[in-house]
Amino acid sequence: METNNINRISTAFINDKSPVMDLIHDDLVSSGVDIVFRSNNVSDGKNQLSSLIKLPDICIIDLDFFDKGIMKQLRELKSHYPTLKLIAHSDMDNQKIIKKLWEIGFSKYVLIGNDMKKAIDGVVNGYGKCNLTGN
């Protein structure tokens, strides 16, 4: 799949604490993606979103399942910003978690090692909206 239009996409990162997310960020920036902000947690991300005039096209959230309240925080985020397209990023391939994310309203679930640019392109251009198991 071509990712020709990825350079016109604005993106935010939430729960952005890992070296893997640093690599994804750097790769997207070098591809021309506009990174609107990076936040350390969901609460900070909500605050940064509230200060924007225009929401980003995509919000990439690195899932931290050590935080017991993460699913509640994600539901609150989606209820505050129902039109925001969310991409979950994780190292866990758990169908129960993926199903919960789909119910919350996530557009994509990307496992570590899968191509984030293709996932973003797919969400923005409407390819495989129901695909929460990778690209």
Residue pairs with C-beta under 8 A, 6 or more apart in sequence:
1 118
1 121
1 122
1 127
2 121
3 31
3 117
3 118
3 120
3 121
5 121
5 124
5 125
6 28
6 31
6 32
6 33
6 117
6 120
6 121
6 124
7 31
7 32
7 33
8 32
9 33
9 34
9 57
9 58
9 120
9 124
10 33
10 34
10 35
10 36
10 54
10 56
10 57
10 58
11 28
11 33
11 34
11 35
11 36
11 56
11 57
11 58
11 59
11 60
11 120
12 35
12 36
12 37
12 38
12 39
12 45
12 48
12 49
12 56
12 58
12 59
12 60
13 21
13 25
13 35
13 37
13 38
13 39
13 59
13 60
13 61
13 62
14 39
14 41
14 42
14 44
14 45
14 59
14 60
14 61
14 62
14 77
15 39
15 40
15 41
15 42
15 45
15 61
15 62
15 63
15 64
16 25
16 38
16 39
16 40
16 62
17 40
17 62
17 64
18 62
20 62
20 112
21 60
21 62
21 89
24 60
24 89
24 116
25 35
25 38
27 116
27 117
28 35
28 116
28 117
28 120
29 35
31 117
33 120
34 56
36 52
36 56
37 45
37 48
39 45
39 47
39 48
41 67
42 61
42 70
42 73
42 74
42 76
42 77
43 73
45 59
45 61
45 77
46 76
46 77
46 80
49 55
49 59
49 80
49 81
49 84
50 80
55 81
55 83
55 84
56 84
57 85
57 124
58 85
58 86
58 87
58 120
58 123
58 124
59 81
59 84
59 85
59 86
59 87
60 87
60 89
60 116
60 120
61 74
61 86
61 87
61 88
61 89
62 89
62 90
63 70
63 88
63 89
63 90
63 92
63 97
64 70
65 90
65 92
65 97
67 73
71 100
71 104
74 86
74 101
74 104
74 106
75 104
77 84
77 86
78 84
78 86
78 104
78 105
78 106
82 105
85 107
85 123
85 124
86 104
86 105
86 106
86 107
86 108
87 106
87 107
87 108
87 109
87 110
87 116
87 119
87 120
87 123
88 101
88 106
88 108
88 109
88 110
88 132
89 110
89 112
89 116
90 97
90 109
90 110
90 111
90 112
91 111
91 112
93 111
93 133
98 109
98 132
98 133
101 109
101 132
102 130
102 132
106 132
107 123
107 129
108 119
108 122
108 123
108 128
108 129
108 131
108 132
109 131
109 132
109 133
109 134
110 116
110 119
110 134
110 135
111 133
111 134
114 134
114 135
115 135
118 135
119 134
119 135
121 127
122 128
122 129
122 131
122 135
123 129
128 135
